[in-house]
């Protein structure tokens, strides 16, 4: 791609090579995102979440939120009658 751009600049100075380079970039990005999406699974998501959690500056705050969420009663919650 660099050679295509350089030859276009040195020979014609019209910048026609921008369009093939842009098209190639879009196709390459689509391929990358497709492959990345196909390789993600539940294990990767849990590992990534644990990694982000360990690097966060407020891990104790997040832990307290998880503890409060786990302590909440499961199922429908009835509102008190006023």
Number of C-alpha atoms within 10 A of each C-alpha: 12 9 8 13 17 13 14 16 14 10 10 9 12 10 14 13 17 14 10 13 15 11 11 13 13 12 11 12 12 12 12 12 11 11 11 10 10 9 9 10 9 8 9 11 11 11 11 12 12 12 11 12 15 11 10 12 10 10 13 11 11 13 12 11 12 11 11 10 11 10 9 9 8 8 6 6 8 6 6 5 4 3
